[in-house]
Amino acid sequence: MTGKSIAALIGALALGACSAAQRDPGPSPGAGFETVTLLEHAPGGITVTTNERVILSQHQFYNPEIKVIEWREHDGSIRPYPNEHWARAPGADEIGFNAVLAVRATDDDELWLLDNGLGTGRPPRMIMADLVTNEVERVIDLSGVAPSDGFFQDFALDPFHEFAYIADPAGGANAALVVVDLDSGEARRVLEGDASVVPEDVELTIDGQPFAAQTPDGRQVPVRVGVNPITIDWAYEWVYFGPMNGRSLYRIPTSSLRDPDRSDADLQAEVERYGDKPISDGITIDRRGNVYVTDLAANGIGVVEPDGRYRLLFSDPQISFPNGMAYHPDGYVYVTVAQLHRSPRFNGGADRSQPPFRLIRFVPFDESSIGR
């Protein structure tokens, strides 16, 4: 275990101890939500740093020119992150982001971004920027573990062990988790095709309409997405995950995922069903094991409690396709709302969204720490 990893865990524990005192007055835990800000462009992933900097990806399904932004809470201003050059698509110098959704900060002032490359012809990469200097310091090429239909959509960050665990829904039948050693850059594809990662044949209905992709010739293709929601527990001992189109939330020990000698059969035997869940995109977790989920059909946020039962916390038409989730040092969970079912990707290239887009927040039942 490195000194950096030890510092990360100590920082997480310290943050949890102080976050309740920092919380602003607002709704009681799980009782409702507040709109933090309105955004012109659809947000994707979100993370918040220890000093409360909010980093957002701009959702790739809307083809944004600027891929990643920093939203400054004190004045509402927005700037490209880490800079104008990197925040755009690569030029001849190969500097820039191709397609970023998931972003995660650490207590060590590192920002990890997952550049999935979808639709660009470029391989997926994990990229680390220094939050102090705002310079990109590392790039990990993941082409060796990416199938032709791969979509490295989200990841759980484990700074304690210096690993990342990526959710790849891929084409459905070949959905998998990807385990990345952030120190060596080595990556492995695991649990491919397992029942815990492939989509179930369950239909998502939003506002009374089935969620389907419209092709340019007008055909409607049902959407079935494999493993997508993913997070990691307070102590970095368990990874929680499940298919977007699925009714079950699963977990597996991080020690098993990190062990290169574990076969897929070994890993399949170690997957546990944690509880019920709705069709969902982003998830996060508090220190008591409450897993908060974006309930897409309900336009709301729910929770899978440690006893495995699911319940909807709140619902509102304004929460139209809630997407990314992140814990904020102020004690809230922040959620991006992206209207993805209205994006060009699912409507034959037409943008049917209704801006502005929302960033909302709610009070969880217990503390968590950044990076989730």
Secondary structure, DSSP 8 states (H G I E B T S, - for coil): --HHHHHHHHHHHHHHHHHHHH--S-S-TTS--EEEEEESS-EEEEEE-TT--EEEEE-GGG--SS-EEEEETTTTEEEESS-HHHHS---TT--S-S-EEEEEE-TTSEEEEEE--TTTT---EEEEEETTTTEEEEEEE-GGG--TT----EEEEETTTTEEEEEE-TTSTT-EEEEEETTT--EEEESTT-TTTS--S---EETTEE-EEE-TTS-EEE----EEEEEE-TTS-EEEEEESS-SEEEEEEHHHHH-TT--HHHHHHH-EEEEE--SEEEEEE-TT--EEEEETTTTEEEEE-TTS-EEEEEE-TTS-SEEEEEE-TTS-EEEEE--GGGSGGGBTT-----S-EEEEEE--SS---TT-
